[in-house]
């Protein structure tokens, strides 16, 4: 197979010198004939796609006996001469590579400085071909400013999680098509794994050690990193999990397209957000709670003031009037200077937000959030719970201790679940997806009304909006008949279906449509009815 290395037309000015240096090599790399990797014995290849071409690719292979899938990272190898050059250049970088300038990323700084450093040491690499130098730069960028041997995985859009269970254990991924899948990447040396983890943590401006072995940080690209360092808590050695951050978050339109919800649910949630109703999203780990939170939050009125509170930054909104607050761990043994979710929510109320979003509630901060809801603020949060009944029990018991009398301040609970077709019911490929399995309105601590539920046998959503307690409450508050609200729901369903059909799905485009709707609803309706396209 042949690979073509072209300059990106939209390369930034800071990368121009780096790209100019590569220009002469471009013609050589263009005709570089790379031999296809050899499939492991006993496996058949099912998929092969690029990560950072022409240097790294992902191959999905299947064991012919067990039918188990394996993710193989295929990178262009270095020759012995190129490997020697790699170590020489890496030693030079340790002395000459400078820290990034203001507002400059590590990658931008690396690409700005490399042409100068190479120009000063040309004689050191006289025997290496231009193609070999390009390979050297790929590996150096990967290891010096990237994520080392797992760096190519960070470019795989199918990968959600990257997990390492310790020394000598293969890296596992959560792949959108193949779910949990083993890779051919292994940290075989304890020192190598510990050095990798410490370097990545330092990238986030944090510290990890035997004294403080458990760390949860946000990386510069907003990926979430959870670490258990050394053998103090994990006998197999250091373990880590990276939960990748989507640059293009899922929106409510994506959830409709993926059949996580239908347009009726989306229209209903849109009404709730408009009327500052509080919503709690529950489910198990990996069910998609944060994804659902981001998608529902995109329905908030564009001009509303939003304050989000999280331990690790995972919320991403298009709203201009949005302030993100992140909790901070303390310093030293005493933990002085710690800023908790409790502190942040207390502070948030003083800023008069229309809506407060809490990434996850699990302690005393829940009480402060409910007090904020009592004063008229809207609220969005997530909670680990299996169902509505369990979530209410968690809220009313330590450490949250929410009085039963104010439980109805949380108006609506969405139960998100990662559902899979049982093996004995399968007919072909195993089906796996995320669903809003039910949406319930809270009347009191012991009474809740299910307005939507997912039927697994038919893969459809059952609707009971005629029994909706919140719609009646909104109709009373707005002093309009309930029928008028039902008509509005139908209209919004048409708007959402239109957005799906015309692929108006990214979070900024969705926000723009909402902004048009709220700024001039009559003109918006006229244009929508008369013009089939936006």
C-alpha positions as CSV (number, residue, x, y, z in Angstrom):
1,X,0.0,0.0,0.0
2,X,1.2,3.6,-0.7
3,X,0.8,6.6,1.6
4,X,0.7,10.2,0.6
5,X,2.0,12.8,3.1
6,X,0.5,16.2,2.3
7,X,0.7,19.5,4.1
8,X,-2.4,20.6,5.7
9,X,-3.7,23.7,4.1
10,X,-4.9,25.1,7.5
11,X,-1.5,24.5,9.3
12,X,-1.0,27.2,12.0
13,X,1.8,29.7,11.6
14,X,3.7,28.2,14.5
15,X,3.9,24.9,12.6
16,X,5.0,26.4,9.3
17,X,8.7,26.0,10.0
18,X,8.2,22.4,11.0
19,X,6.1,21.7,7.9
20,X,8.7,23.5,5.6
21,X,11.4,21.1,7.0
22,X,9.2,18.2,5.9
23,X,8.5,19.5,2.5
24,X,11.6,18.0,0.9
25,X,10.8,14.6,2.3
26,X,7.2,14.7,1.2
27,X,8.0,13.4,-2.3
28,X,10.1,10.5,-0.9
29,X,7.4,9.6,1.7
30,X,4.8,9.8,-1.0
31,X,6.4,6.9,-2.8
32,X,7.2,5.0,0.3
33,X,6.0,1.4,-0.2
34,X,5.2,0.0,3.3
35,X,4.8,-3.7,3.5
36,X,1.6,-4.7,5.2
37,X,2.0,-6.1,8.6
38,X,1.8,-9.9,9.0
39,X,-1.3,-11.2,10.7
40,X,-0.6,-13.3,13.8
41,X,-0.9,-17.0,13.3
42,X,-4.3,-18.4,14.2
43,X,-6.0,-15.0,13.5
44,X,-7.9,-13.5,10.6
45,X,-8.1,-9.7,9.9
46,X,-11.5,-8.1,10.2
47,X,-10.6,-4.4,10.0
48,X,-7.6,-2.2,9.3
49,X,-7.7,1.6,9.6
50,X,-5.3,4.6,10.0
51,X,-4.5,6.4,13.3
52,X,-1.6,8.7,12.3
53,X,-0.8,7.7,8.8
54,X,1.6,6.7,7.4
55,X,3.2,5.8,10.7
56,X,0.5,4.1,12.8
57,X,-2.6,1.9,12.0
58,X,-5.0,-0.2,14.0
59,X,-5.8,-3.7,13.0
60,X,-8.7,-5.7,14.4
61,X,-8.1,-9.4,14.2
62,X,-10.1,-12.4,15.4
63,X,-8.9,-15.6,16.8
64,X,-10.1,-18.5,14.5
65,X,-10.6,-20.8,17.5
66,X,-12.2,-18.7,20.2
67,X,-13.5,-15.9,17.9
68,X,-12.1,-13.4,20.4
69,X,-11.1,-10.0,19.0
70,X,-7.6,-8.5,19.4
71,X,-6.6,-4.9,18.7
72,X,-3.2,-4.7,17.1
73,X,-1.3,-1.4,17.0
74,X,0.8,-1.4,13.8
75,X,3.6,1.2,13.7
76,X,6.4,1.7,11.1
77,X,9.5,0.1,12.7
78,X,12.8,1.9,13.0
79,X,16.0,0.4,11.5
80,X,19.0,-0.1,13.8
81,X,20.6,3.0,12.3
82,X,17.4,5.0,12.9
83,X,17.1,3.7,16.4
84,X,20.6,4.9,17.2
85,X,19.7,8.3,15.7
86,X,16.6,8.4,17.8
87,X,18.5,8.0,21.1
88,X,21.1,10.6,20.0
89,X,18.4,13.1,19.1
90,X,16.5,12.4,22.3
91,X,19.7,13.1,24.4
92,X,20.1,16.4,22.5
93,X,16.5,17.4,23.2
94,X,17.0,16.8,27.0
95,X,19.5,19.7,26.9
96,X,18.1,22.0,24.2
97,X,14.3,21.7,24.1
98,X,12.8,24.7,25.8
99,X,9.5,25.1,27.7
100,X,6.5,26.2,25.7
101,X,5.9,29.9,25.3
102,X,2.7,31.5,26.6
103,X,-0.5,30.1,25.1
104,X,1.6,27.5,23.3
105,X,0.8,23.7,23.5
106,X,3.6,21.1,23.9
107,X,3.1,19.9,20.4
108,X,3.3,23.5,18.9
109,X,6.4,24.2,20.9
110,X,8.0,20.9,19.8
111,X,7.3,21.6,16.1
112,X,8.5,25.2,16.4
113,X,11.9,24.2,17.9
114,X,12.7,21.0,16.0
115,X,13.9,22.7,12.8
116,X,16.3,24.8,14.7
117,X,17.7,21.9,16.8
118,X,18.1,19.7,13.8
119,X,19.8,22.5,11.8
120,X,22.4,22.9,14.6
121,X,23.2,19.1,14.7
122,X,23.0,18.1,11.0
123,X,26.3,16.2,11.1
124,X,24.9,13.8,13.8
125,X,22.3,12.5,11.3
126,X,24.2,12.6,8.0
127,X,23.8,8.9,7.5
128,X,20.0,8.8,8.0
129,X,17.7,9.3,5.0
130,X,15.0,12.0,4.9
131,X,12.4,9.2,5.3
132,X,14.3,7.9,8.3
133,X,14.3,11.4,9.8
134,X,10.6,11.7,9.4
135,X,10.2,8.4,11.2
136,X,12.5,9.7,14.0
137,X,10.4,12.8,14.4
138,X,7.2,10.7,14.6
139,X,8.6,8.6,17.5
140,X,10.2,11.6,19.2
141,X,6.9,13.6,19.1
142,X,5.1,10.5,20.3
143,X,7.4,9.9,23.3
144,X,8.5,13.4,24.3
145,X,5.3,15.4,24.1
146,X,2.7,12.6,23.5
147,X,1.7,9.6,25.4
148,X,4.5,7.2,24.5
149,X,3.5,3.7,23.3
150,X,-0.2,4.4,23.8
151,X,-0.1,7.7,21.9
152,X,-1.6,6.4,18.7
153,X,-4.6,5.1,20.6
154,X,-5.4,8.7,21.5
155,X,-6.1,9.3,17.8
156,X,-8.6,6.4,17.5
157,X,-12.1,7.9,17.5
158,X,-13.6,4.5,18.2
159,X,-11.7,4.2,21.6
160,X,-13.5,5.6,24.7
161,X,-11.3,4.1,27.5
162,X,-7.7,3.0,27.7
163,X,-6.9,0.8,30.7
164,X,-3.8,-0.8,32.1
165,X,-4.1,-3.4,34.9
166,X,-0.4,-3.5,35.8
167,X,3.0,-4.7,34.7
168,X,3.0,-7.5,32.1
169,X,-0.7,-7.2,31.5
170,X,-2.0,-6.1,28.1
171,X,-3.7,-2.8,27.6
172,X,-7.5,-3.1,27.2
173,X,-9.7,-0.7,25.4
174,X,-13.4,0.2,25.3
175,X,-14.0,0.2,21.6
176,X,-17.3,1.6,20.2
177,X,-17.6,-1.3,17.8
178,X,-16.0,-4.2,19.7
179,X,-16.5,-3.1,23.3
180,X,-13.8,-4.4,25.7
181,X,-10.9,-5.5,23.5
182,X,-7.4,-6.6,24.4
183,X,-4.4,-5.0,22.6
184,X,-0.9,-6.1,21.8
185,X,0.5,-3.2,23.9
186,X,2.1,-4.2,27.2
187,X,4.3,-2.4,29.8
188,X,6.8,-5.2,30.5
189,X,9.0,-3.2,33.0
190,X,7.9,-1.8,36.3
191,X,10.1,1.2,36.0
192,X,8.8,1.9,32.5
193,X,5.2,1.9,33.6
194,X,5.9,4.1,36.7
195,X,7.9,6.6,34.7
196,X,5.1,6.8,32.1
197,X,2.5,7.5,34.7
198,X,4.5,10.1,36.6
199,X,5.2,11.9,33.3
200,X,1.6,12.0,32.3
201,X,0.5,13.2,35.7
202,X,3.0,16.0,35.6
203,X,1.6,17.0,32.3
204,X,-1.6,17.8,34.2
205,X,0.3,19.8,36.8
206,X,-0.3,17.2,39.5
207,X,1.8,14.8,41.6
208,X,1.7,11.1,42.3
209,X,3.8,9.0,44.7
210,X,3.8,6.1,47.1
211,X,2.5,8.5,49.8
212,X,-0.3,9.7,47.6
213,X,-0.9,6.7,45.2
214,X,-4.5,7.4,44.1
215,X,-4.9,10.3,41.7
216,X,-7.7,11.5,39.5
217,X,-6.8,14.3,37.1
218,X,-7.8,16.0,33.9
219,X,-5.1,16.0,31.2
220,X,-4.4,19.0,29.0
221,X,-6.7,17.6,26.2
222,X,-9.4,17.2,28.9
223,X,-9.1,13.4,28.9
224,X,-9.8,12.0,32.4
225,X,-7.0,10.0,34.1
226,X,-7.4,7.7,37.1
227,X,-4.3,6.2,38.6
228,X,-3.4,3.7,41.4
229,X,0.4,4.1,41.8
230,X,2.8,1.4,42.8
231,X,1.9,-1.8,44.7
232,X,0.4,-0.1,47.8
233,X,-3.1,-0.6,46.5
234,X,-2.6,-2.7,43.4
235,X,-0.4,-5.8,43.9
236,X,0.3,-6.1,40.1
237,X,1.8,-2.7,40.1
238,X,0.7,0.7,38.8
239,X,-2.6,0.7,37.0
240,X,-4.4,3.5,35.1
241,X,-7.5,4.3,33.1
242,X,-7.8,7.1,30.6
243,X,-11.3,8.1,29.7
244,X,-11.1,10.0,26.4
245,X,-12.7,13.4,26.0
246,X,-14.7,14.0,22.8
247,X,-13.8,17.2,21.1
248,X,-17.2,17.0,19.4
249,X,-19.6,16.1,22.3
250,X,-22.8,14.1,21.7
251,X,-25.9,16.3,21.4
252,X,-29.6,15.5,21.8
253,X,-29.7,15.0,18.0
254,X,-27.0,12.3,18.3
255,X,-29.0,10.6,21.0
256,X,-32.0,10.5,18.7
257,X,-30.0,9.2,15.8
258,X,-28.4,6.5,18.0
259,X,-31.9,5.6,19.2
260,X,-30.8,6.3,22.8
261,X,-34.0,8.3,23.0
262,X,-36.8,9.3,20.5
263,X,-37.9,12.8,19.5
264,X,-40.8,12.8,22.0
265,X,-38.3,12.3,24.9
266,X,-36.1,15.1,23.4
267,X,-39.0,17.5,23.1
268,X,-40.2,16.7,26.7
269,X,-36.7,17.4,28.1
270,X,-36.4,20.6,26.0
271,X,-39.6,21.8,27.8
272,X,-38.2,20.8,31.2
273,X,-34.9,22.8,30.6
274,X,-36.8,25.8,29.4
275,X,-38.9,25.9,32.6
276,X,-35.9,25.4,34.9
277,X,-37.0,22.0,36.1
278,X,-34.4,19.9,37.9
279,X,-33.2,16.7,36.3
280,X,-31.1,13.9,37.8
281,X,-29.5,11.3,35.5
282,X,-28.8,7.9,37.2
283,X,-27.1,4.7,36.0
284,X,-24.1,2.4,36.5
285,X,-20.5,3.2,35.7
286,X,-20.1,3.4,31.9
287,X,-23.9,3.7,31.3
288,X,-23.4,7.1,29.6
289,X,-24.5,9.5,32.4
290,X,-22.1,12.2,31.6
291,X,-22.8,11.9,27.9
292,X,-26.5,12.2,28.6
293,X,-25.8,15.2,31.0
294,X,-24.0,17.1,28.2
295,X,-26.7,16.3,25.7
296,X,-29.6,17.4,27.9
297,X,-27.6,20.6,29.0
298,X,-27.4,21.6,25.3
299,X,-31.2,22.2,25.5
300,X,-30.8,24.9,28.1
301,X,-31.9,28.3,26.8
302,X,-28.8,29.9,25.1
303,X,-28.9,33.1,27.2
304,X,-29.3,31.4,30.6
305,X,-26.5,31.8,33.1
306,X,-25.1,28.3,33.9
307,X,-22.5,27.3,36.6
308,X,-21.1,23.8,36.5
309,X,-19.4,22.1,39.4
310,X,-17.2,19.0,38.9
311,X,-14.3,17.1,40.4
312,X,-12.9,16.4,37.0
313,X,-13.8,18.5,34.0
314,X,-16.1,16.5,31.7
315,X,-18.9,19.0,30.9
316,X,-18.6,20.8,27.6
317,X,-21.3,23.4,26.6
318,X,-21.7,25.9,23.8
319,X,-23.3,28.6,26.0
320,X,-21.4,31.8,26.4
321,X,-22.7,32.6,29.8
322,X,-21.3,29.4,31.3
323,X,-18.8,29.2,34.2
324,X,-17.0,25.9,34.9
325,X,-15.8,25.2,38.5
326,X,-13.5,22.4,39.3
327,X,-12.8,21.1,42.9
328,X,-9.3,21.2,44.2
329,X,-7.5,18.7,46.5
330,X,-5.6,20.0,49.5
331,X,-1.9,20.5,50.0
332,X,0.3,18.4,52.2
333,X,-0.7,15.9,54.8
334,X,-3.3,18.2,56.4
335,X,-5.0,18.8,53.1
336,X,-5.0,22.6,53.6
337,X,-6.5,24.7,50.8
338,X,-8.9,21.9,49.7
339,X,-11.9,23.2,47.7
340,X,-14.7,20.6,47.7
341,X,-17.9,20.3,45.6
342,X,-19.7,21.5,48.7
343,X,-17.8,24.7,48.7
344,X,-18.2,25.2,45.0
345,X,-22.0,24.7,45.1
346,X,-22.3,27.1,48.0
347,X,-20.3,29.7,46.1
348,X,-22.3,29.0,42.9
349,X,-25.6,30.1,44.5
350,X,-24.2,33.5,45.3
351,X,-23.6,34.1,41.6
352,X,-27.4,33.9,40.8
353,X,-27.3,31.2,38.1
354,X,-30.4,30.2,36.2
355,X,-29.2,26.6,36.4
356,X,-26.5,24.7,38.4
357,X,-24.9,21.6,36.9
358,X,-23.1,19.1,39.2
359,X,-21.1,16.4,37.5
360,X,-21.9,13.8,40.2
361,X,-23.4,14.1,43.7
362,X,-22.4,11.6,46.3
363,X,-21.9,13.5,49.6
364,X,-22.9,16.5,51.6
365,X,-22.8,18.7,48.5
366,X,-26.2,17.1,47.6
367,X,-27.8,18.9,50.5
368,X,-26.5,22.3,49.3
369,X,-27.8,21.5,45.7
370,X,-31.3,20.8,47.0
371,X,-31.2,24.0,49.0
372,X,-30.4,25.8,45.8
373,X,-33.3,24.1,44.0
374,X,-35.6,25.3,46.8
375,X,-34.7,28.9,46.0
376,X,-35.8,28.6,42.4
377,X,-32.6,27.6,40.6
378,X,-32.7,24.8,38.0
379,X,-30.5,21.8,38.5
380,X,-28.8,19.0,36.5
381,X,-26.7,16.3,38.1
382,X,-25.8,12.6,37.9
383,X,-25.9,9.9,40.6
384,X,-24.7,6.3,40.7
385,X,-27.9,4.3,41.2
386,X,-29.7,1.3,39.6
387,X,-33.2,2.7,39.6
388,X,-35.4,5.6,40.9
389,X,-36.2,3.8,44.2
390,X,-32.5,3.2,44.9
391,X,-31.6,6.8,44.0
392,X,-34.2,8.2,46.5
393,X,-32.9,5.9,49.2
394,X,-29.3,7.0,48.5
395,X,-30.4,10.7,48.7
396,X,-32.2,10.3,52.0
397,X,-29.5,8.3,53.8
398,X,-25.9,9.3,54.9
399,X,-23.8,10.9,53.7
400,X,-26.3,13.0,51.6
401,X,-29.1,13.1,54.3
402,X,-31.7,14.9,52.1
403,X,-35.0,15.3,54.1
404,X,-37.8,13.3,52.5
405,X,-39.9,16.4,52.4
406,X,-37.7,18.2,49.8
407,X,-37.0,15.2,47.6
408,X,-39.7,16.5,45.0
409,X,-37.4,19.4,44.4
410,X,-35.6,17.0,42.0
411,X,-38.4,17.0,39.5
412,X,-37.3,14.3,37.1
413,X,-35.0,11.2,37.1
414,X,-33.6,9.7,33.9
415,X,-32.4,6.2,34.1
416,X,-29.6,5.5,31.6
417,X,-28.4,2.0,30.9
418,X,-25.9,0.2,28.7
419,X,-28.1,-2.6,27.3
420,X,-27.0,-5.8,25.6
421,X,-29.0,-8.5,23.8
422,X,-28.7,-11.7,25.9
423,X,-26.6,-14.5,24.2
424,X,-29.6,-16.9,24.1
425,X,-31.8,-14.3,22.3
426,X,-29.2,-13.4,19.7
427,X,-29.6,-14.0,16.0
428,X,-26.3,-12.9,14.5
429,X,-24.2,-10.0,15.8
430,X,-24.5,-9.1,19.4
431,X,-26.5,-5.9,19.9
432,X,-25.2,-3.3,22.4
433,X,-26.3,0.2,23.0
434,X,-27.2,2.9,25.5
435,X,-30.8,3.7,26.3
436,X,-32.9,6.0,28.5
437,X,-34.7,3.0,29.9
438,X,-37.2,5.1,31.8
439,X,-37.9,8.8,32.7
440,X,-39.8,9.3,36.0
441,X,-41.4,12.4,37.6
442,X,-41.0,12.7,41.4
443,X,-44.2,13.6,43.3
444,X,-42.8,12.8,46.7
445,X,-40.2,10.5,48.3
446,X,-42.5,7.5,47.9
447,X,-44.4,8.3,44.7
448,X,-43.1,8.7,41.2
449,X,-44.8,8.7,37.8
450,X,-43.1,7.0,34.8
451,X,-43.7,9.1,31.7
452,X,-41.4,7.2,29.3
453,X,-40.1,3.7,29.4
454,X,-38.1,1.5,26.9
455,X,-39.5,-1.8,25.8
456,X,-36.6,-4.2,25.2
457,X,-38.7,-6.8,23.2
458,X,-39.7,-4.2,20.5
459,X,-36.9,-1.7,21.1
460,X,-39.4,1.1,21.3
461,X,-40.3,3.8,23.9
462,X,-43.7,3.7,25.6
463,X,-45.1,7.2,26.3
464,X,-47.5,8.3,29.1
465,X,-47.5,12.1,28.7
466,X,-51.2,12.3,29.4
467,X,-50.4,11.3,33.0
468,X,-47.5,13.8,33.3
469,X,-47.4,15.6,36.6
470,X,-44.8,18.1,35.4
471,X,-46.7,19.1,32.3
472,X,-49.7,19.9,34.4
473,X,-47.5,21.9,36.8
474,X,-46.0,23.8,33.9
475,X,-49.4,24.5,32.3
476,X,-50.7,25.9,35.6
477,X,-47.5,28.0,36.1
478,X,-47.9,29.4,32.5
479,X,-51.6,29.8,32.9
480,X,-52.4,27.9,29.7
481,X,-54.4,24.7,28.9
482,X,-52.5,21.5,29.0
483,X,-53.5,20.9,25.4
484,X,-51.6,24.0,24.4
485,X,-48.4,22.5,25.9
486,X,-49.0,19.2,24.2
487,X,-49.3,21.1,20.8
488,X,-46.0,22.8,21.6
489,X,-44.4,19.4,22.3
490,X,-45.6,18.2,18.9
491,X,-44.1,21.3,17.2
492,X,-40.8,20.8,18.9
493,X,-40.8,17.1,17.8
494,X,-41.1,18.3,14.2
495,X,-38.1,20.7,14.8
496,X,-36.0,18.0,16.2
497,X,-36.9,15.5,13.4
498,X,-36.0,18.2,10.9
499,X,-32.6,18.7,12.6
500,X,-32.0,14.9,12.5
501,X,-32.9,14.7,8.8
502,X,-30.6,17.6,7.8
503,X,-27.7,16.5,10.1
504,X,-27.8,19.6,12.3
505,X,-26.1,17.8,15.1
506,X,-23.0,19.4,16.5
507,X,-23.5,21.3,19.8
508,X,-22.9,24.7,18.3
509,X,-25.4,24.2,15.5
510,X,-28.0,22.9,18.0
511,X,-27.4,26.0,20.1
512,X,-27.8,28.3,17.1
513,X,-31.2,26.7,16.3
514,X,-32.3,27.2,19.9
515,X,-31.1,30.8,19.8
516,X,-33.2,31.5,16.7
517,X,-36.2,29.8,18.3
518,X,-36.1,31.9,21.5
519,X,-35.2,35.3,19.9
520,X,-38.1,35.3,17.5
521,X,-40.4,32.2,17.8
522,X,-43.0,33.6,15.3
523,X,-40.4,34.2,12.6
524,X,-38.7,30.9,13.4
525,X,-42.0,29.0,13.0
526,X,-42.7,30.8,9.7
527,X,-39.3,30.0,8.3
528,X,-39.5,26.4,9.5
529,X,-42.9,25.8,8.0
530,X,-42.2,27.5,4.7
531,X,-38.6,26.4,4.1
532,X,-37.8,22.7,4.3
533,X,-34.0,23.5,4.7
534,X,-32.3,25.7,7.3
